[in-house]
Amino acid sequence: MPGTESHEFQKALGSPGLFAPNRLLRQIVDVSIDLLFPPRCAGCGRVDSIWCDTCQEALETTLFPNHVAPLAPFTGMASTAVHQGIIREAVQGLKYGNAPLLAEFLGKRLNQQLQHMDWTIDMIVPVPLHTTRLITRGYNQAQLLSEQVAQETGKLCSPDAVHRQRNTQSQVTLNAVERQTNMADAFQANPAIVSHQRILVIDDVYTTGATLSACGQAILQAGAQAVYGLTVTVARL
């Protein structure tokens, strides 16, 4: 029959066994890379572990702050620790060290802090990365944290609620005023998602609050009922 040979050829291409050697080759490459460049703990540099038990114990004993500086336009603002010591290393490892597994540990801290807040939340929204930076990093650390909190709480996580419409300059070298200017109109929220909702915005670090504030403002402008902010660390209390 016409097309039968072509159909059989496509079936053959789809056969799992045909690409087994390729999968085996990828596994060999992955093992070889681990042998040549073994993972190191983001906290202490110990070989063979992205995050070792000793650093996890230190993280679990890191104090939760009772209060952080309010930030407009948020109804409430909270963090799980000051940005120093072992938790700073964990955040840096998640953000820059290609260690997405750290989101699980840090996300649990976020959930612990959230349980102590008298907030009514309908939806969790991560601070978005611009597409260019997302491609470079491979993941959005705020989204990984948000997904972990959503899993812990049963709340909906909506990464598509806010779009980063400008690829802003890195905030690291900017002062407070420059950060606010840099983030002006950087975000746009989707009214179909956030309208009439009480939104929890999650990010990794609360420094001057310029990024968080711009994101929260975009959400409120899109019709949200209220917006709250939660970060892993805060630069100052």
Residue pairs with C-beta under 8 A, 6 or more apart in sequence:
12 18
38 47
38 48
39 47
39 48
39 49
39 50
40 46
40 47
40 49
40 50
41 47
41 49
41 50
41 51
41 52
41 55
42 50
42 51
42 55
42 89
42 90
42 92
42 93
42 94
42 97
42 99
42 102
43 51
43 52
43 54
43 55
43 58
43 59
43 86
43 89
43 90
43 93
44 52
44 54
44 55
44 89
46 52
46 54
50 93
50 99
50 101
50 102
51 90
51 93
51 99
51 101
51 102
51 105
55 86
55 89
55 90
56 105
58 85
58 86
59 86
59 87
59 90
59 105
59 109
62 80
62 81
62 85
62 86
62 87
63 81
64 80
64 81
64 109
64 112
64 113
64 116
65 79
65 80
65 81
65 82
65 234
65 237
67 237
68 77
68 78
68 79
68 206
68 234
68 237
69 77
69 209
69 234
69 236
69 237
70 77
71 77
71 206
71 209
71 212
71 213
71 216
71 229
72 213
73 213
73 216
73 217
73 220
73 227
74 201
74 212
74 213
74 216
74 227
74 228
74 229
75 119
75 226
75 227
75 228
76 117
76 119
76 228
76 229
77 206
77 228
77 229
77 230
78 113
78 114
78 117
78 228
78 229
78 230
78 231
79 113
79 206
79 230
79 231
79 232
79 233
79 234
80 87
80 106
80 109
80 110
80 112
80 113
80 231
80 232
80 233
81 87
81 109
81 232
81 233
81 234
82 233
82 234
82 235
82 236
82 237
83 91
83 205
83 207
83 233
83 234
83 235
87 106
87 109
87 232
87 233
88 233
90 102
90 105
90 106
90 232
91 106
91 204
91 205
91 232
91 233
93 99
93 102
94 100
94 102
94 103
94 106
94 141
94 144
94 204
95 141
95 204
98 138
100 139
100 141
100 144
103 141
103 144
103 145
103 147
103 148
104 148
106 145
106 148
106 204
106 232
107 144
107 145
107 147
107 148
107 149
107 151
107 152
108 148
108 152
109 232
110 145
110 148
110 149
110 202
110 230
110 232
111 148
111 149
111 152
111 153
113 230
114 121
114 149
114 153
114 200
114 230
117 228
117 230
119 198
119 200
119 228
120 198
121 153
121 155
121 198
121 199
121 200
121 228
122 155
122 156
122 197
122 198
122 199
123 155
123 156
123 157
123 158
123 161
123 193
123 194
123 197
123 198
123 199
123 200
124 146
124 149
124 150
124 153
124 155
124 156
124 157
124 158
124 199
124 200
124 202
125 146
125 157
125 158
125 159
125 161
125 162
125 194
125 199
125 200
125 201
125 202
125 215
125 219
126 140
126 142
126 143
126 145
126 146
126 157
126 159
126 201
126 202
126 203
127 142
127 162
127 201
127 202
127 203
127 211
127 212
127 215
128 140
128 142
128 143
128 159
128 162
128 163
128 164
128 187
128 215
129 137
129 140
129 142
129 164
130 164
130 166
130 167
130 168
131 164
131 167
132 167
133 167
134 140
140 159
141 204
142 202
142 203
142 204
143 157
143 159
145 202
145 203
145 204
145 232
146 157
146 159
146 202
147 157
149 155
149 157
149 200
149 202
149 230
150 156
150 157
155 200
158 193
158 194
160 190
160 193
161 189
161 190
161 193
161 194
161 199
161 219
162 187
162 188
162 189
162 190
162 194
162 215
162 218
162 219
163 187
163 188
163 189
163 190
164 186
164 187
165 185
165 186
165 187
165 188
166 185
166 186
168 182
168 183
168 186
169 182
171 179
171 182
171 183
171 207
171 208
171 210
171 211
174 182
176 208
176 210
179 207
179 208
179 210
179 211
180 208
180 210
180 213
180 214
182 210
183 210
183 211
183 213
183 214
184 214
185 214
186 211
186 214
187 214
187 215
187 217
187 218
188 218
188 222
189 218
189 219
189 221
189 222
189 224
190 222
191 222
191 223
194 219
194 222
194 223
194 224
195 222
195 223
195 224
196 223
196 224
196 225
197 224
197 225
198 224
198 225
198 226
198 227
198 228
199 219
199 224
199 226
199 227
199 228
200 227
200 228
200 229
200 230
201 212
201 215
201 216
201 219
201 227
201 228
201 229
201 230
202 229
202 230
202 231
203 211
203 212
203 215
203 229
203 231
204 231
204 232
204 233
205 231
205 232
205 233
205 234
205 235
206 212
206 229
206 231
206 233
206 234
206 235
207 235
208 235
212 229
212 231
216 227
216 229
219 227
220 227
